[in-house]
Amino acid sequence: MFVCHCGKNIAGTVDVARVSEALARHPGVVYATHHEYMCSEPGQELLRRAIREHRLTGAVVAACSPSMHETTFRRAAASAGLNPYLVEIANIREQCSWVHEGPAATDKAIRVARTMVEKVKGNHPLTPVEVGHAEKCLVVGGGIAGIQAALDVADAGFEVLLVEKSPTIGGRMAQLSETFPTLDCSQCILTPKMVEAAHHPRIRLLTYSEVEEVSGFIGNYHVRIRKKPTYVNPDRCNLCGECAKVCPIRVPSEFDCGLSERAAIYIPFPQAVPSSYTLDEGSCLGLVPLRCGECAKVCEPRAIDFDMHEELLEEDVGAIILATGYELYPKEAMAEYGHGTVPDVIDGLQFERILSASGPTRGEVRRPSDGRVPKEVVFIQCSGSRDPELHKPYCSKICCMYTAKHALLFRHAVPDGKAYVFYIDIRAGGKGYEEFVNRAMEEEGILYLRGKVAKVFRDGDKVMVWGVDTLTGKRVEVAADLVVLAQAVVPTTGAPELARKLRAAVDAHGFLQEAHPKLRPLEALTGGIFLAGAAHAPKDIPEAVAQGSGAAAKAVAILSAPVLTHSPEVAEVDEALCSGCRICAPQCPYTAITVDEVAHVNEILCEGCGTCVAACPSGAMTMRNLSDVQVQSMIRAALSEVPEPAEVKGG
């Protein structure tokens, strides 16, 4: 029995010497001691030395949560020759010292430690479960995070399937004009990555495709991918553009956020990868039966194929990286800002397209309603963010910075223009970010007004903005030519449904949920699935790239392992008792149980939660190293009286 002080975390509340002394007298305990920091190297050496010298058949470390240091102590025990599954952690920090005071904390620590002693006495030596795995990675999402992840995995020597639902990779970054705080051209730094991904020998691009179904488990996922037909052969298409010129259909351009129109056959933007046209079946006059065909008539290389069909691809992959990106909270949800009906009230991405040299106005700042150059522009931060009553309660993180960028670029484009920024407070936490915002305020003459905007409405050819400056308490009214909303960042459409297919959790706002916010921020709760970019939470480009590389490193660790191992502390079936009633299978949250004549447990999928054991009416399901006999002994140890200290009892 090894009791940890954990500095003052435990010893400040719990009398660790008394815990050690009480457990020394517990039946079956042959050695008990306490140490300042058991997780330190001297503490681990104490454990190893005691195992060898006292020939221990089991060990209990009374310390912090097993999720923190169970692996640490089990490895130390294994190095001393003790099977690691004969070592248990008694949590006397989170479950005891942090939530209790006085003598009750010490009494509870003794009870908790005794229960784990009883468990260890019933434990059996176990061997980790081993399984082979596929050596291929699936990356879902072709934005900058997904591209970076795919390149890193491919550079490590493994095949990658990069699936993107739109006709081109590039994601939101491809729509930006410039990036903060350096004002680099977005396309200039993104396009080389896109081209590299397209030509990498170990990356297979699957654009205009979506994940249809996922089955299996870590290292052995089977995925079905639906690839929609583009009706254009990319090997023949020479990008002449004649097809788009003769197409009679015009619909709002998704890439330009509805500020321009495209034909039914189109290429999203000049640097699109793959570089080929796509025929949008939903916008076309009709293919079955063919009602137009003008595009095919003018296509000299005969690249258009109306008989192209969708494909269902099936692949086995060892790891999955989710980089599904983000969207902006719709302006239509903002009643206070006109429900999206005021043409000169636009969102941040629309303003990016206006600023872009490849945008609808070729980089000239012109407002959508009449094409006039706006002289007074109001930027509204936290539009839909940090508003728990009406919209989204969380901070969207990137808005302070891109609003400062927008205002600065507007002043560069329209030197005699005036820019107003309504803000709650400024959150500029990245490298060089604070300096960038200060530059916008102090050098560019941008007026920052601390306060909320109450109403935005159209008045003739002006957009009226009513607000309050909370620093002065004065009402502010601006007759603006253009209003730019820093809309809340929200998960991309379809992300929660994809998460459901993958059995990956999402948080209350629909973003992908990490396994642990500090210790496992890149991992989903489902093994072998990793998170990257804004699919996880709002984040800027550097953070998305870093997370993409981090997720790739996690995936490579799986793909490069000779075999995958899994804890053997899982459920098992006594086939002699199992009646095949099937009650257990639907109760399993990890879909680890299948039933034919009797139940079978997939040991790689099982996480040892015990739900099936509780549900089994015949007692055929049991947990390894947590039998009913052990549980009963643990309960008796927890409920029995705590003895007085030896010196008091002797007196």
C-alpha positions as CSV (number, residue, x, y, z in Angstrom):
1,M,0.0,0.0,0.0
2,F,1.5,3.3,-1.2
3,V,-0.1,6.6,0.0
4,C,0.8,9.8,-1.8
5,H,1.0,13.2,-0.2
6,C,0.7,15.0,-3.6
7,G,2.2,18.0,-1.9
8,K,-0.7,19.7,-0.1
9,N,-3.3,18.4,-2.6
10,I,-3.9,15.3,-0.4
11,A,-1.8,15.8,2.7
12,G,-3.3,19.2,3.3
13,T,-6.6,17.6,4.1
14,V,-5.9,13.9,4.7
15,D,-3.7,12.4,7.4
16,V,-1.7,10.3,5.0
17,A,0.4,8.7,7.9
18,R,-2.9,7.5,9.5
19,V,-4.1,6.1,6.1
20,S,-0.9,4.2,5.7
21,E,-1.0,2.9,9.3
22,A,-4.6,1.8,9.0
23,L,-4.0,-0.1,5.7
24,A,-1.0,-1.8,7.2
25,R,-3.4,-3.6,9.5
26,H,-5.8,-4.5,6.8
27,P,-6.0,-8.3,6.0
28,G,-3.7,-9.2,3.1
29,V,-1.5,-6.1,3.3
30,V,2.1,-6.9,4.0
31,Y,3.7,-3.6,3.3
32,A,2.4,0.0,3.6
33,T,4.1,3.4,3.4
34,H,3.6,6.9,2.3
35,H,5.7,9.3,0.1
36,E,5.6,13.0,-0.8
37,Y,5.2,12.5,-4.5
38,M,4.6,8.9,-5.6
39,C,4.5,9.9,-9.3
40,S,8.1,11.2,-9.1
41,E,11.0,9.0,-10.0
42,P,11.9,8.3,-6.4
43,G,8.3,7.4,-5.7
44,Q,8.2,5.0,-8.6
45,E,11.5,3.5,-7.4
46,L,10.0,3.0,-4.0
47,L,7.2,1.0,-5.6
48,R,9.6,-1.1,-7.7
49,R,11.9,-1.8,-4.8
50,A,9.0,-2.9,-2.5
51,I,7.7,-5.2,-5.2
52,R,11.1,-7.0,-5.5
53,E,12.0,-7.0,-1.8
54,H,8.6,-8.0,-0.4
55,R,7.7,-10.2,-3.4
56,L,4.4,-8.4,-3.6
57,T,1.5,-10.1,-5.5
58,G,-0.4,-6.8,-5.9
59,A,-0.1,-3.1,-5.1
60,V,-2.5,-0.2,-4.5
61,V,-1.4,3.4,-4.9
62,A,-3.6,5.9,-3.0
63,A,-3.2,9.1,-5.0
64,C,-5.0,11.0,-7.7
65,S,-7.4,9.9,-10.4
66,P,-6.5,6.7,-12.3
67,S,-6.9,8.7,-15.5
68,M,-3.8,10.7,-14.5
69,H,-1.3,8.2,-13.3
70,E,-2.6,4.6,-13.6
71,T,-0.4,4.0,-16.6
72,T,2.6,5.5,-14.7
73,F,2.4,3.1,-11.8
74,R,1.4,0.0,-13.9
75,R,4.5,0.6,-16.0
76,A,6.7,0.9,-12.9
77,A,5.3,-2.3,-11.5
78,A,5.8,-4.1,-14.8
79,S,9.5,-3.1,-14.8
80,A,9.8,-4.8,-11.4
81,G,8.2,-8.0,-12.7
82,L,4.7,-7.6,-11.4
83,N,1.8,-7.9,-13.9
84,P,0.5,-4.4,-14.4
85,Y,-3.1,-5.4,-14.0
86,L,-2.4,-6.4,-10.3
87,V,-1.9,-2.6,-9.6
88,E,-4.8,-0.4,-8.8
89,I,-5.3,3.3,-8.0
90,A,-7.3,4.5,-5.0
91,N,-8.5,8.0,-5.8
92,I,-8.1,9.9,-2.5
93,R,-7.6,13.3,-4.2
94,E,-10.5,14.2,-6.5
95,Q,-12.9,11.9,-4.6
96,C,-11.7,12.7,-1.1
97,S,-9.2,15.5,-0.2
98,W,-10.6,18.0,-2.7
99,V,-14.2,17.6,-1.6
100,H,-14.0,17.0,2.2
101,E,-12.5,18.6,5.3
102,G,-11.6,17.5,8.7
103,P,-11.4,13.9,10.1
104,A,-14.1,12.8,7.6
105,A,-11.6,13.2,4.8
106,T,-9.1,10.8,6.4
107,D,-11.8,8.3,7.3
108,K,-13.1,8.3,3.7
109,A,-9.5,8.0,2.3
110,I,-9.1,4.8,4.4
111,R,-12.4,3.4,3.1
112,V,-11.5,4.2,-0.5
113,A,-8.1,2.6,-0.1
114,R,-9.6,-0.5,1.5
115,T,-12.0,-1.1,-1.4
116,M,-9.1,-1.1,-3.9
117,V,-7.1,-3.5,-1.7
118,E,-10.1,-5.9,-1.9
119,K,-10.2,-5.5,-5.6
120,V,-6.5,-6.2,-6.1
121,K,-6.8,-9.3,-3.9
122,G,-9.3,-10.7,-6.5
123,N,-7.5,-9.5,-9.6
124,H,-5.8,-11.9,-12.1
125,P,-2.8,-11.3,-14.3
126,L,-3.9,-10.1,-17.7
127,T,-2.3,-9.6,-21.1
128,P,-3.2,-6.7,-23.4
129,V,-5.4,-7.5,-26.4
130,E,-3.5,-7.2,-29.7
131,V,-4.9,-6.7,-33.2
132,G,-3.5,-5.8,-36.6
133,H,-4.6,-2.7,-38.5
134,A,-4.9,-1.1,-41.9
135,E,-2.1,1.3,-42.9
136,K,-4.3,4.0,-44.5
137,C,-5.7,7.2,-43.1
138,L,-9.0,8.9,-43.9
139,V,-9.1,12.7,-43.7
140,V,-12.5,14.3,-43.9
141,G,-12.5,17.9,-44.9
142,G,-10.2,19.6,-47.4
143,G,-9.6,23.0,-45.7
144,I,-6.2,24.1,-44.4
145,A,-6.4,21.8,-41.3
146,G,-7.3,18.8,-43.4
147,I,-4.7,19.5,-46.1
148,Q,-2.0,19.9,-43.5
149,A,-3.0,16.7,-41.8
150,A,-3.1,14.8,-45.1
151,L,0.3,16.0,-46.1
152,D,1.9,15.1,-42.8
153,V,0.5,11.6,-42.8
154,A,1.5,11.1,-46.4
155,D,5.0,12.4,-45.8
156,A,5.3,9.9,-43.0
157,G,4.8,7.2,-45.6
158,F,1.2,6.2,-45.4
159,E,-1.7,6.4,-47.9
160,V,-4.3,9.1,-47.3
161,L,-7.9,9.5,-48.6
162,L,-8.7,13.2,-48.5
163,V,-12.5,13.5,-48.8
164,E,-14.1,16.9,-49.5
165,K,-17.8,17.5,-50.1
166,S,-17.3,20.5,-52.4
167,P,-15.7,20.3,-55.9
168,T,-12.4,21.7,-54.7
169,I,-10.2,21.6,-51.6
170,G,-9.1,24.8,-49.9
171,G,-12.0,25.4,-47.6
172,R,-12.7,28.8,-46.0
173,M,-9.1,29.9,-46.3
174,A,-9.5,30.0,-50.0
175,Q,-12.2,32.6,-49.7
176,L,-10.1,35.0,-47.7
177,S,-8.4,38.1,-49.2
178,E,-5.5,38.5,-46.8
179,T,-4.6,36.9,-43.4
180,F,-4.0,38.6,-40.1
181,P,-1.7,39.7,-38.6
182,T,0.8,39.6,-41.4
183,L,-1.6,40.5,-44.2
184,D,-0.3,37.7,-46.4
185,C,-2.3,37.0,-49.5
186,S,-4.4,34.0,-48.5
187,Q,-4.2,32.3,-51.9
188,C,-0.5,32.8,-52.1
189,I,0.2,30.8,-49.0
190,L,-2.6,28.3,-49.5
191,T,-2.3,27.3,-53.2
192,P,1.1,25.6,-52.8
193,K,-0.4,23.4,-50.1
194,M,-3.4,22.6,-52.4
195,V,-1.2,21.7,-55.3
196,E,1.2,19.6,-53.2
197,A,-1.8,17.6,-51.8
198,A,-3.1,17.1,-55.3
199,H,0.2,15.8,-56.7
200,H,1.4,13.8,-53.6
201,P,1.8,10.2,-54.7
202,R,0.3,8.9,-51.4
203,I,-2.8,11.2,-51.3
204,R,-5.9,10.3,-53.1
205,L,-8.2,13.3,-53.5
206,L,-11.9,12.5,-53.4
207,T,-13.6,15.9,-54.0
208,Y,-17.4,16.2,-54.4
209,S,-17.6,13.3,-52.1
210,E,-19.1,12.5,-48.7
211,V,-18.6,9.8,-46.1
212,E,-21.7,7.5,-46.3
213,E,-21.1,4.9,-43.6
214,V,-18.4,3.9,-41.1
215,S,-18.1,0.6,-39.3
216,G,-15.4,-1.1,-37.4
217,F,-13.0,0.1,-34.7
218,I,-9.6,1.7,-34.1
219,G,-7.1,0.5,-36.7
220,N,-9.8,-1.4,-38.6
221,Y,-12.4,1.1,-39.8
222,H,-14.4,0.2,-43.0
223,V,-15.7,3.3,-44.7
224,R,-18.2,3.8,-47.6
225,I,-17.7,7.0,-49.5
226,R,-20.2,8.4,-52.0
227,K,-18.6,10.3,-54.9
228,K,-21.0,12.4,-56.8
229,P,-20.6,12.7,-60.6
230,T,-19.2,16.0,-61.9
231,Y,-20.3,15.1,-65.5
232,V,-16.9,16.4,-66.6
233,N,-13.8,14.2,-67.3
234,P,-11.0,16.1,-65.6
235,D,-8.4,14.4,-67.8
236,R,-10.0,15.9,-70.9
237,C,-11.1,19.3,-69.6
238,N,-8.7,22.1,-70.8
239,L,-10.4,24.8,-68.7
240,C,-11.3,26.8,-71.8
241,G,-14.5,28.0,-70.1
242,E,-16.7,27.9,-73.2
243,C,-19.2,25.6,-71.5
244,A,-19.9,28.2,-68.7
245,K,-20.3,31.0,-71.3
246,V,-23.1,29.2,-73.2
247,C,-24.9,27.9,-70.1
248,P,-28.3,29.6,-69.9
249,I,-28.5,29.1,-66.1
250,R,-27.2,31.6,-63.5
251,V,-27.3,30.8,-59.8
252,P,-25.7,32.5,-56.7
253,S,-22.0,31.6,-56.4
254,E,-21.3,29.7,-53.2
255,F,-17.6,30.7,-53.3
256,D,-18.5,34.4,-53.5
257,C,-21.1,34.0,-50.8
258,G,-24.0,34.9,-53.1
259,L,-22.4,38.2,-54.2
260,S,-22.0,37.0,-57.8
261,E,-23.5,34.4,-60.0
262,R,-22.1,31.3,-61.6
263,A,-23.4,29.0,-64.4
264,A,-24.8,25.5,-63.8
265,I,-21.4,24.2,-65.1
266,Y,-18.6,26.0,-63.2
267,I,-15.2,26.0,-61.6
268,P,-15.4,27.5,-58.0
269,F,-12.4,29.8,-58.4
270,P,-9.4,30.1,-60.8
271,Q,-6.9,28.2,-58.5
272,A,-9.4,25.4,-57.7
273,V,-7.9,21.9,-57.1
274,P,-8.7,19.7,-58.8
275,S,-8.7,22.1,-61.8
276,S,-11.8,21.0,-63.7
277,Y,-15.3,22.1,-64.2
278,T,-18.3,20.6,-62.4
279,L,-21.9,20.3,-63.7
280,D,-24.2,21.1,-60.8
281,E,-27.1,18.7,-61.5
282,G,-29.4,20.6,-59.1
283,S,-29.0,23.8,-61.1
284,C,-29.0,22.3,-64.6
285,L,-32.1,22.4,-66.7
286,G,-32.2,18.6,-66.7
287,L,-30.1,15.6,-67.5
288,V,-32.7,12.8,-67.5
289,P,-34.0,13.5,-70.0
290,L,-31.4,15.9,-71.3
291,R,-33.1,19.3,-71.8
292,C,-30.2,21.6,-72.9
293,G,-26.8,20.1,-73.7
294,E,-25.4,23.4,-74.9
295,C,-22.2,22.9,-72.9
296,A,-21.4,19.6,-74.6
297,K,-22.0,21.1,-78.0
298,V,-19.2,23.7,-77.5
299,C,-16.8,21.4,-75.6
300,E,-14.0,20.6,-78.2
301,P,-12.1,18.1,-76.1
302,R,-15.4,16.3,-75.4
303,A,-14.9,16.4,-71.7
304,I,-18.6,16.5,-70.8
305,D,-20.1,13.1,-70.1
306,F,-23.8,13.1,-69.3
307,D,-23.8,9.4,-68.6
308,M,-21.4,9.7,-65.6
309,H,-22.8,8.0,-62.5
310,E,-22.0,8.4,-58.8
311,E,-19.6,5.9,-57.3
312,L,-19.7,4.1,-54.0
313,L,-16.1,3.5,-52.8
314,E,-15.3,1.1,-49.9
315,E,-12.0,1.4,-48.1
316,D,-10.3,0.1,-45.0
317,V,-8.5,2.7,-42.9
318,G,-6.6,2.6,-39.6
319,A,-7.3,6.1,-38.4
320,I,-9.7,8.9,-39.2
321,I,-9.1,12.7,-39.0
322,L,-12.1,15.0,-38.9
323,A,-11.5,18.5,-40.2
324,T,-14.9,19.4,-41.4
325,G,-14.5,23.2,-40.8
326,Y,-17.1,25.8,-40.0
327,E,-19.8,28.0,-41.3
328,L,-21.1,31.4,-40.1
329,Y,-24.3,31.9,-38.1
330,P,-26.9,32.9,-40.7
331,K,-27.8,36.6,-40.9
332,E,-31.4,35.5,-41.2
333,A,-31.4,34.6,-37.5
334,M,-30.5,38.2,-36.6
335,A,-33.8,40.0,-36.3
336,E,-32.1,43.0,-34.7
337,Y,-30.0,43.4,-37.9
338,G,-32.7,43.0,-40.4
339,H,-33.1,39.2,-40.8
340,G,-30.7,39.2,-43.7
341,T,-33.0,41.3,-45.8
342,V,-31.0,44.5,-45.9
343,P,-28.6,44.1,-48.9
344,D,-25.9,46.3,-47.5
345,V,-25.7,44.3,-44.2
346,I,-23.2,41.6,-45.0
347,D,-21.2,39.1,-43.0
348,G,-17.4,38.8,-42.7
349,L,-16.9,36.2,-45.4
350,Q,-18.9,38.3,-47.9
351,F,-16.6,41.3,-47.1
352,E,-13.6,39.0,-47.6
353,R,-14.9,38.3,-51.1
354,I,-15.4,42.0,-51.8
355,L,-11.8,42.7,-50.7
356,S,-10.4,39.8,-52.7
357,A,-8.8,40.5,-56.1
358,S,-10.6,37.4,-57.4
359,G,-13.9,38.5,-55.9
360,P,-17.1,39.9,-57.5
361,T,-15.7,43.5,-57.6
362,R,-12.1,42.5,-58.3
363,G,-11.0,43.9,-54.9
364,E,-12.8,47.3,-55.2
365,V,-14.9,48.0,-52.1
366,R,-18.4,48.4,-53.4
367,R,-21.6,47.8,-51.6
368,P,-24.0,45.1,-53.0
369,S,-27.1,47.2,-53.4
370,D,-26.0,49.7,-56.0
371,G,-22.2,49.2,-56.5
372,R,-21.3,52.5,-54.9
373,V,-18.1,52.9,-53.0
374,P,-19.1,53.1,-49.3
375,K,-17.6,56.0,-47.3
376,E,-18.8,55.0,-43.9
377,V,-18.7,51.4,-42.8
378,V,-19.8,50.0,-39.5
379,F,-18.3,46.7,-38.3
380,I,-20.2,44.9,-35.5
381,Q,-18.3,42.3,-33.5
382,C,-19.9,39.5,-31.5
383,S,-22.8,39.3,-33.9
384,G,-24.6,36.2,-32.6
385,S,-21.7,35.3,-30.3
386,R,-21.6,35.7,-26.5
387,D,-25.3,36.0,-26.5
388,P,-26.8,33.2,-24.4
389,E,-30.3,34.6,-24.4
390,L,-30.9,34.9,-28.2
391,H,-28.0,33.3,-30.1
392,K,-24.7,31.6,-29.3
393,P,-23.2,31.8,-25.8
394,Y,-19.6,31.2,-26.7
395,C,-16.9,33.5,-28.1
396,S,-16.1,32.8,-31.7
397,K,-12.4,33.7,-31.1
398,I,-11.4,34.9,-34.5
399,C,-13.8,37.8,-34.9
400,C,-11.8,40.5,-33.1
401,M,-8.8,39.9,-35.3
402,Y,-10.6,39.7,-38.7
403,T,-12.7,42.7,-37.9
404,A,-9.5,44.7,-37.3
405,K,-8.2,43.4,-40.5
406,H,-11.4,44.3,-42.4
407,A,-11.4,47.8,-41.0
408,L,-7.7,48.3,-41.9
409,L,-8.1,47.0,-45.4
410,F,-11.1,49.1,-46.0
411,R,-9.1,52.2,-44.9
412,H,-6.4,51.2,-47.4
413,A,-8.9,50.7,-50.2
414,V,-10.9,53.9,-49.4
415,P,-8.5,56.3,-47.9
416,D,-11.2,59.0,-47.3
417,G,-13.6,56.5,-45.7
418,K,-14.5,56.2,-42.1
419,A,-14.6,52.9,-40.2
420,Y,-16.5,52.3,-36.9
421,V,-16.1,49.1,-34.9
422,F,-18.7,48.2,-32.2
423,Y,-17.2,45.8,-29.7
424,I,-17.8,44.3,-26.3
425,D,-14.1,43.8,-25.5
426,I,-11.0,42.9,-27.5
427,R,-9.7,39.3,-27.4
428,A,-6.4,39.2,-29.3
429,G,-4.4,36.3,-27.8
430,G,-2.1,35.2,-30.6
431,K,1.5,36.2,-31.5
432,G,1.5,39.7,-32.9
433,Y,-2.3,40.0,-32.5
434,E,-2.4,42.7,-29.9
435,E,0.0,44.8,-31.9
436,F,-2.1,44.4,-35.0
437,V,-5.3,45.6,-33.2
438,N,-3.3,48.6,-31.7
439,R,-2.1,49.4,-35.2
440,A,-5.7,49.5,-36.5
441,M,-6.8,51.7,-33.6
442,E,-3.8,54.1,-33.4
443,E,-2.3,54.3,-36.9
444,E,-5.3,53.8,-39.2
445,G,-7.8,56.1,-37.5
446,I,-10.4,53.4,-37.0
447,L,-12.9,54.4,-34.3
448,Y,-13.6,51.7,-31.8
449,L,-16.9,52.1,-29.9
450,R,-17.3,49.9,-26.8
451,G,-21.0,48.9,-26.7
452,K,-23.7,46.8,-28.2
453,V,-25.7,47.6,-31.3
454,A,-29.5,47.6,-30.6
455,K,-30.8,47.9,-34.1
456,V,-29.8,48.0,-37.8
457,F,-32.3,49.1,-40.4
458,R,-32.5,50.6,-43.9
459,D,-33.4,54.3,-44.2
460,G,-33.4,55.3,-47.9
461,D,-29.9,54.6,-49.3
462,K,-28.4,54.4,-45.8
463,V,-28.1,51.7,-43.2
464,M,-28.9,53.2,-39.8
465,V,-27.0,51.7,-36.8
466,W,-28.3,52.5,-33.3
467,G,-26.1,51.6,-30.4
468,V,-24.8,52.8,-27.1
469,D,-21.2,53.7,-26.1
470,T,-20.9,52.0,-22.7
471,L,-17.8,54.0,-21.8
472,T,-19.6,57.3,-22.0
473,G,-23.1,56.1,-21.7
474,K,-24.1,58.1,-24.8
475,R,-26.4,56.9,-27.5
476,V,-24.6,56.4,-30.9
477,E,-26.3,56.7,-34.2
478,V,-24.4,56.1,-37.5
479,A,-25.8,56.6,-41.0
480,A,-23.7,53.9,-42.7
481,D,-23.2,53.0,-46.3
482,L,-22.3,49.4,-45.4
483,V,-22.5,47.2,-42.3
484,V,-20.3,44.2,-41.8
485,L,-21.3,41.6,-39.2
486,A,-18.7,39.4,-37.4
487,Q,-21.1,36.5,-37.3
488,A,-20.7,33.6,-34.8
489,V,-18.7,30.6,-36.0
490,V,-20.8,27.5,-36.0
491,P,-20.2,23.8,-37.1
492,T,-20.5,23.0,-40.7
493,T,-23.8,21.6,-41.9
494,G,-23.8,17.8,-41.6
495,A,-21.0,17.7,-39.0
496,P,-23.2,16.3,-36.2
497,E,-24.6,13.7,-38.6
498,L,-21.1,12.6,-39.6
499,A,-20.2,12.4,-35.9
500,R,-23.1,10.2,-35.3
501,K,-22.0,7.8,-38.1
502,L,-18.5,7.7,-36.5
503,R,-19.8,7.4,-32.9
504,A,-17.9,10.6,-32.1
505,A,-19.4,12.9,-29.5
506,V,-20.3,16.5,-30.1
507,D,-20.7,19.3,-27.5
508,A,-23.7,21.3,-26.7
509,H,-23.1,23.6,-29.7
510,G,-22.5,20.9,-32.3
511,F,-18.7,21.1,-32.3
512,L,-16.7,17.8,-32.1
513,Q,-16.0,16.8,-28.5
514,E,-12.4,16.0,-27.4
515,A,-11.7,13.2,-25.0
516,H,-10.1,15.5,-22.5
517,P,-9.7,19.3,-22.9
518,K,-6.2,19.4,-21.6
519,L,-4.6,15.9,-21.8
520,R,-6.3,14.6,-25.0
521,P,-7.4,17.7,-27.0
522,L,-6.8,16.1,-30.4
523,E,-8.6,12.8,-29.8
524,A,-12.3,12.0,-30.0
525,L,-13.8,9.7,-27.4
526,T,-13.9,6.9,-30.0
527,G,-10.4,5.4,-30.4
528,G,-8.6,6.1,-33.7
529,I,-10.6,9.3,-34.5
530,F,-8.8,12.6,-34.2
531,L,-9.9,16.3,-34.5
532,A,-8.4,19.2,-36.4
533,G,-9.4,22.8,-37.1
534,A,-12.7,24.5,-36.6
535,A,-14.6,21.3,-36.5
536,H,-13.4,21.1,-32.9
537,A,-14.0,24.7,-32.0
538,P,-13.6,28.2,-33.5
539,K,-9.9,28.8,-34.2
540,D,-7.6,30.8,-36.5
541,I,-5.4,29.5,-39.3
542,P,-2.1,29.0,-37.3
543,E,-4.0,27.0,-34.6
544,A,-5.9,25.0,-37.3
545,V,-2.6,24.1,-39.0
546,A,-1.0,23.1,-35.7
547,Q,-3.9,21.0,-34.8
548,G,-3.9,19.3,-38.2
549,S,-0.2,18.4,-37.8
550,G,-1.0,17.2,-34.2
551,A,-3.8,15.0,-35.4
552,A,-1.6,13.6,-38.1
553,A,1.1,12.7,-35.6
554,K,-1.6,10.8,-33.5
555,A,-2.8,9.0,-36.6
556,V,0.8,8.1,-37.7
557,A,1.4,6.6,-34.2
558,I,-1.5,4.1,-34.9
559,L,-0.5,3.4,-38.5
560,S,3.1,2.8,-37.7
561,A,2.6,0.5,-34.8
562,P,3.3,-3.2,-35.5
563,V,0.1,-4.1,-33.7
564,L,-2.5,-2.2,-31.7
565,T,-3.0,-3.0,-28.1
566,H,-6.1,-2.6,-25.9
567,S,-6.7,-2.9,-22.2
568,P,-7.9,-6.5,-21.4
569,E,-10.1,-5.2,-18.6
570,V,-13.2,-5.8,-20.7
571,A,-16.4,-7.8,-20.6
572,E,-16.4,-11.5,-21.3
573,V,-19.1,-14.1,-21.9
574,D,-19.6,-17.4,-20.2
575,E,-21.1,-19.2,-23.1
576,A,-22.5,-22.0,-20.9
577,L,-24.7,-19.5,-19.2
578,C,-25.6,-17.3,-22.1
579,S,-29.1,-17.9,-23.6
580,G,-28.6,-15.5,-26.6
581,C,-31.4,-13.3,-25.3
582,R,-29.8,-10.2,-27.0
583,I,-30.6,-7.9,-24.1
584,C,-26.9,-6.8,-23.8
585,A,-26.2,-5.8,-27.4
586,P,-28.5,-2.7,-27.7
587,Q,-27.3,-1.5,-24.2
588,C,-23.6,-1.3,-25.3
589,P,-22.7,2.3,-26.1
590,Y,-19.6,1.1,-28.1
591,T,-21.5,-1.5,-30.3
592,A,-18.9,-4.0,-29.1
593,I,-21.4,-6.9,-28.7
594,T,-22.8,-9.1,-31.4
595,V,-25.2,-12.0,-30.8
596,D,-25.9,-15.2,-32.8
597,E,-26.6,-18.3,-30.6
598,V,-24.6,-16.6,-27.8
599,A,-23.2,-13.1,-27.3
600,H,-19.7,-12.2,-28.4
601,V,-17.6,-9.2,-27.2
602,N,-15.2,-7.4,-29.5
603,E,-12.4,-6.8,-27.1
604,I,-11.0,-3.9,-29.1
605,L,-14.3,-2.0,-29.1
606,C,-15.2,-2.7,-25.5
607,E,-14.2,0.0,-23.0
608,G,-15.2,-1.9,-19.9
609,C,-18.1,0.3,-18.9
610,G,-20.0,-2.7,-17.5
611,T,-23.4,-1.8,-18.9
612,C,-23.8,-5.2,-20.4
613,V,-23.0,-6.9,-17.1
614,A,-25.7,-5.0,-15.4
615,A,-28.2,-5.8,-18.1
616,C,-27.5,-9.5,-18.4
617,P,-30.3,-11.5,-16.8
618,S,-28.4,-14.8,-16.6
619,G,-25.1,-13.6,-15.2
620,A,-23.3,-14.8,-18.3
621,M,-21.6,-11.3,-18.8
622,T,-18.8,-10.5,-16.4
623,M,-16.0,-8.0,-16.2
624,R,-12.4,-9.1,-16.0
625,N,-10.9,-8.2,-12.7
626,L,-14.3,-6.9,-11.5
627,S,-16.3,-9.9,-10.6
628,D,-19.4,-9.9,-8.4
629,V,-17.4,-11.4,-5.6
630,Q,-14.8,-8.6,-5.8
631,V,-17.6,-6.0,-5.8
632,Q,-19.2,-7.5,-2.7
633,S,-15.8,-7.5,-0.9
634,M,-15.2,-3.9,-1.9
635,I,-18.6,-2.9,-0.6
636,R,-18.0,-4.6,2.7
637,A,-14.6,-2.9,3.0
638,A,-16.1,0.5,2.2
639,L,-18.9,0.1,4.8
640,S,-17.0,-1.4,7.7
641,E,-15.9,0.8,10.6
642,V,-12.7,2.7,10.4
643,P,-10.4,1.7,13.3
644,E,-8.9,4.3,15.6
645,P,-5.2,5.0,15.2
646,A,-3.0,2.3,16.8
647,E,-1.6,4.5,19.5
648,V,-5.1,5.7,20.6
649,K,-6.5,2.2,20.6
650,G,-3.6,0.9,22.7
651,G,-4.1,3.6,25.3
